[in-house]
Every structure is written in C-alpha cells, then in structure tokens.
C-alpha cells in the first residue's frame, strides 16, 4: 500500500507551535488555516489511506473530502485538556468520519437487499428467493467491520501512551482474577478527577497515589502498568464494541 510519509513533518512540529497556529486560526486567520491544512495534507492522506487499506487519490476517492472536513473540524474543536495530542485527536476524527461513511454505504446496500427481498415476495417468484439469514449475515459483517475499525482507533489512542496494541496480550495478567482487579483499578482511576487528569497529562500512572489506596505492591503495579493504562484509555473512550469485552467486569462490585 502506498502511503504518504508524514513522520518527518510531524517530528519537527512541537505541540506548542501547533497550539499557537490553532489559536490564531480560531481567531479568524483564514490564510493560516489554509496553510496549516496544506502543510499537513500528507498526514490527512496517510491517515485516510490506512483506514481504507490502500492509497487514496485526492481527485477520485470520496474518502479525501471526508478526511479533509474531519481535519478542519479537529482544528475547531481540539481541546488540549483531553490529553491527546492534536494529531492523535485529528486522526481519530478522520477515522471515525470515514467509518461513518462506510457504515452509511453499508446501510444503503442493506436497504437495497431488503427492497429486493420485498419485491420478490410480492411478485410471488420463489425461484429468486433470498436466503432467510441474509440480513443476519449483513449484520454480522457490519459488526466485524465496526470492531476492526474500533481496533484501528484504539491503536492510535494507545500509541499516545507508547503502548503497542499487539503487545497487550503479552503484558496482560495471566490470572483472570488479577485481570479483573486491574480493570477495576483502571475504572477507579477514570472516576477520580485528580488521577484521571494526571494520567491524561503525563501519560503515566500516579504510582504514589495508587499505592496509598490499594494493596498492590509497587512491583505489581509496574508489572501491569501497560495493562492498567490500556484499560483506562478504553474506559474513557466511546469504543463500544471493544468495551463489550470488559463490561461484565466493570459492572461487578469493586474489589480494589
């Protein structure tokens, strides 16, 4: 897959410089907005291309104007206090916008299939009868697609904390009881305003604060640091498909 390289451009860009540009744009500097978007056009293309799975052509692919609009929206609504860098935030918005486009297209296809089934039934022609479970199959495929897209977004959010999604399986606690307690700890941290602000700002756990409130040793917390952070990120996201995997634990009584 051919994708524009944007790492070099971002490497020399400090968050403070980006924030200064965003503030000026929001104050009405339209020329700067155009230059800002042009400067990071490769980033927009690269992000959109990774969602689609192949290189996107500006002139021909409908994903590009969707991605451009999402990046523009990111400029207008980015909040530094939410914890993610501007480019992580913009990347999530671009991915979600393209996913919404694909969902819409999928819904249109499903409506077409439904109409075909109704027309066949009304005509009484059983020779072209659509299988009974076709709608279930479409729904299953859409669920798989949604999950795959959520994983892509989750990977982006994890990268902000220097966590590789593919390594989570290796850093997850081996015992189910320990996993439950670490997830519950992540939930507690997300509900604590001080701890949550600390984690979002520093991309790290407030170890001293945690040690004073739980019976885990410092060594245990360090060992499961990435797993706790990964669940903290998930709990604070709106990735509902992925959250389903931990919802039972979140609904249990607190053991921490």
C-alpha positions as CSV (number, residue, x, y, z in Angstrom):
1,X,0.0,0.0,0.0
2,X,1.4,3.3,-1.0
3,X,1.0,5.9,1.7
4,X,2.5,9.4,2.0
5,X,5.1,9.7,4.7
6,X,4.3,12.3,7.3
7,X,6.5,11.3,10.2
8,X,9.3,13.7,9.2
9,X,6.9,16.6,9.0
10,X,5.5,15.9,12.5
11,X,8.9,15.3,14.0
12,X,9.9,18.9,13.7
13,X,6.5,20.2,14.9
14,X,6.1,21.0,18.6
15,X,2.8,20.9,20.3
16,X,3.2,24.5,21.4
17,X,3.7,25.6,17.8
18,X,0.6,23.7,16.7
19,X,-1.5,25.2,19.5
20,X,-0.3,28.7,18.6
21,X,-1.4,28.1,15.0
22,X,-4.8,26.7,16.1
23,X,-5.4,29.7,18.4
24,X,-4.6,32.1,15.6
25,X,-6.9,30.2,13.2
26,X,-9.8,30.2,15.6
27,X,-9.3,34.0,16.0
28,X,-10.1,34.3,12.3
29,X,-6.8,33.9,10.4
30,X,-8.2,32.2,7.3
31,X,-5.0,32.3,5.4
32,X,-3.2,30.5,8.2
33,X,-6.0,27.8,8.2
34,X,-5.3,27.2,4.5
35,X,-1.6,27.0,5.0
36,X,-2.0,24.7,8.1
37,X,-4.2,22.3,6.2
38,X,-1.8,22.3,3.2
39,X,1.2,21.7,5.5
40,X,-0.4,18.6,6.9
41,X,-2.1,17.3,3.7
42,X,0.2,14.3,3.6
43,X,-0.9,13.4,7.2
44,X,-4.5,13.6,6.2
45,X,-4.0,11.5,3.1
46,X,-1.9,8.9,5.1
47,X,-4.4,8.6,7.8
48,X,-7.3,8.2,5.4
49,X,-5.3,5.7,3.3
50,X,-4.6,3.5,6.3
51,X,-8.4,3.3,7.1
52,X,-9.2,2.4,3.5
53,X,-6.3,0.0,3.2
54,X,-4.9,1.5,0.0
55,X,-3.6,4.8,-1.3
56,X,-6.3,7.5,-1.7
57,X,-6.4,9.7,-4.7
58,X,-7.5,13.3,-3.9
59,X,-9.4,13.7,-7.2
60,X,-11.2,10.4,-7.3
61,X,-11.8,8.9,-3.9
62,X,-14.7,10.1,-1.7
63,X,-12.6,9.5,1.5
64,X,-10.4,12.5,0.9
65,X,-13.0,15.3,1.2
66,X,-14.4,13.4,4.3
67,X,-10.9,13.3,5.8
68,X,-10.3,16.9,5.0
69,X,-13.5,18.0,6.6
70,X,-12.7,16.0,9.7
71,X,-9.3,17.6,10.0
72,X,-10.9,21.0,9.6
73,X,-13.3,20.1,12.4
74,X,-10.4,19.0,14.6
75,X,-8.9,22.4,14.3
76,X,-12.1,24.0,15.6
77,X,-12.9,21.6,18.5
78,X,-9.5,20.3,19.7
79,X,-9.1,20.6,23.5
80,X,-5.6,20.1,24.9
81,X,-7.1,19.2,28.3
82,X,-8.5,16.0,26.9
83,X,-5.0,14.5,27.0
84,X,-4.3,13.5,23.4
85,X,-2.0,15.5,21.0
86,X,-3.7,17.4,18.2
87,X,-2.6,14.8,15.6
88,X,-3.9,11.9,17.6
89,X,-7.2,13.7,18.0
90,X,-7.4,14.7,14.4
91,X,-6.5,11.1,13.4
92,X,-9.3,9.7,15.5
93,X,-11.8,12.2,13.9
94,X,-10.7,11.3,10.4
95,X,-11.0,7.6,11.1
96,X,-14.4,8.0,12.6
97,X,-15.7,10.1,9.7
98,X,-14.5,7.6,7.2
99,X,-16.0,4.7,9.2
100,X,-19.3,6.6,9.3
101,X,-19.1,6.9,5.5
102,X,-18.6,3.2,5.2
103,X,-21.5,2.5,7.6
104,X,-23.7,4.7,5.6
105,X,-22.8,2.9,2.4
106,X,-23.3,-0.4,4.1
107,X,-26.8,0.7,5.3
108,X,-27.6,1.7,1.7
109,X,-26.6,-1.8,0.5
110,X,-28.7,-3.4,3.2
111,X,-31.7,-1.3,2.2
112,X,-31.3,-2.4,-1.4
113,X,-31.2,-6.1,-0.3
114,X,-34.3,-5.6,1.8
115,X,-36.1,-4.0,-1.1
116,X,-35.1,-6.9,-3.4
117,X,-36.5,-9.4,-0.9
118,X,-39.8,-7.5,-0.6
119,X,-40.1,-7.2,-4.4
120,X,-39.5,-11.0,-4.7
121,X,-42.1,-11.8,-2.1
122,X,-44.7,-9.5,-3.6
123,X,-44.2,-10.9,-7.0
124,X,-44.6,-14.5,-5.8
125,X,-41.4,-15.5,-7.6
126,X,-39.8,-18.1,-5.4
127,X,-37.2,-19.0,-7.9
128,X,-35.1,-16.0,-6.9
129,X,-35.9,-16.3,-3.2
130,X,-33.3,-14.5,-1.0
131,X,-32.0,-16.7,1.9
132,X,-33.7,-16.2,5.2
133,X,-30.5,-15.4,7.1
134,X,-29.2,-12.8,4.6
135,X,-29.9,-9.9,6.9
136,X,-28.2,-11.7,9.8
137,X,-25.2,-12.2,7.5
138,X,-25.1,-8.5,6.7
139,X,-25.4,-7.5,10.3
140,X,-22.6,-9.9,11.2
141,X,-20.3,-8.5,8.6
142,X,-21.1,-4.9,9.8
143,X,-20.3,-5.9,13.4
144,X,-16.9,-7.3,12.2
145,X,-16.2,-4.2,10.3
146,X,-17.1,-2.0,13.3
147,X,-14.8,-4.0,15.5
148,X,-11.9,-3.8,13.0
149,X,-12.3,0.0,12.7
150,X,-12.5,0.4,16.5
151,X,-9.3,-1.6,16.9
152,X,-7.6,0.8,14.5
153,X,-8.8,3.8,16.5
154,X,-7.7,2.1,19.7
155,X,-4.3,1.5,18.3
156,X,-3.9,5.2,17.7
157,X,-5.0,6.1,21.2
158,X,-2.6,3.6,22.7
159,X,0.3,5.0,20.7
160,X,-0.1,8.3,22.5
161,X,0.8,6.4,25.7
162,X,3.7,4.5,24.0
163,X,1.7,1.2,24.1
164,X,1.7,-1.2,21.2
165,X,-1.7,-2.9,20.7
166,X,-0.1,-6.1,19.5
167,X,1.9,-6.5,22.8
168,X,-1.1,-6.2,25.1
169,X,-1.6,-10.0,25.0
170,X,1.9,-10.4,26.4
171,X,1.5,-7.8,29.2
172,X,-2.0,-8.9,30.3
173,X,-2.1,-10.7,33.7
174,X,-2.2,-14.4,33.3
175,X,-4.8,-15.0,36.0
176,X,-8.4,-13.9,35.4
177,X,-8.8,-12.6,39.0
178,X,-5.8,-10.3,38.6
179,X,-7.1,-9.1,35.2
180,X,-10.4,-8.2,36.8
181,X,-8.8,-6.2,39.6
182,X,-6.6,-4.3,37.2
183,X,-9.6,-3.4,35.1
184,X,-11.4,-2.3,38.2
185,X,-8.4,-0.2,39.2
186,X,-8.5,1.4,35.8
187,X,-12.1,2.2,36.3
188,X,-11.4,3.8,39.7
189,X,-8.7,5.9,38.2
190,X,-11.0,7.1,35.4
191,X,-13.6,8.1,38.0
192,X,-11.0,10.1,40.1
193,X,-10.6,13.6,38.7
194,X,-7.0,14.0,40.1
195,X,-5.8,10.6,38.9
196,X,-7.5,11.0,35.5
197,X,-6.0,14.4,34.9
198,X,-2.6,13.2,35.9
199,X,-2.7,10.2,33.6
200,X,-4.0,12.2,30.6
201,X,-1.3,14.9,31.1
202,X,1.7,12.7,31.8
203,X,0.7,9.5,30.0
204,X,1.7,7.6,33.2
205,X,0.2,6.2,36.3
206,X,0.3,8.2,39.6
207,X,2.1,5.4,41.4
208,X,2.3,7.0,44.9
209,X,-1.4,7.9,44.8
210,X,-2.3,4.4,43.8
211,X,-0.1,2.7,46.3
212,X,-1.8,4.7,49.1
213,X,-5.2,3.4,48.1
214,X,-4.7,-0.2,47.1
215,X,-3.0,-3.3,48.5
216,X,-0.9,-3.9,45.3
217,X,2.9,-3.6,45.7
218,X,4.8,-1.2,43.6
219,X,6.3,-4.1,41.7
220,X,2.9,-5.5,40.8
221,X,1.7,-2.1,39.6
222,X,4.8,-1.7,37.5
223,X,4.4,-5.1,36.0
224,X,0.8,-4.4,34.9
225,X,1.3,-0.7,34.1
226,X,0.6,-1.0,30.4
227,X,-2.5,-3.2,31.0
228,X,-3.9,-0.7,33.5
229,X,-3.3,2.2,31.2
230,X,-4.8,0.4,28.2
231,X,-8.0,-0.3,30.1
232,X,-8.0,3.3,31.4
233,X,-7.9,4.5,27.8
234,X,-10.6,2.1,26.7
235,X,-12.9,3.1,29.6
236,X,-12.5,6.7,28.7
237,X,-13.3,6.1,25.0
238,X,-16.5,5.6,23.1
239,X,-15.3,2.4,21.5
240,X,-18.4,0.4,22.4
241,X,-17.6,-2.8,20.6
242,X,-14.3,-3.1,22.5
243,X,-15.9,-2.1,25.7
244,X,-18.2,-5.1,25.5
245,X,-15.2,-7.3,26.3
246,X,-14.8,-5.8,29.7
247,X,-18.4,-4.7,30.5
248,X,-19.0,-7.6,32.8
249,X,-16.0,-6.7,35.0
250,X,-17.0,-3.0,35.0
251,X,-20.4,-4.0,36.3
252,X,-19.1,-6.2,39.1
253,X,-18.6,-5.0,42.7
254,X,-15.4,-3.3,43.4
255,X,-12.6,-5.5,44.7
256,X,-9.7,-2.9,44.5
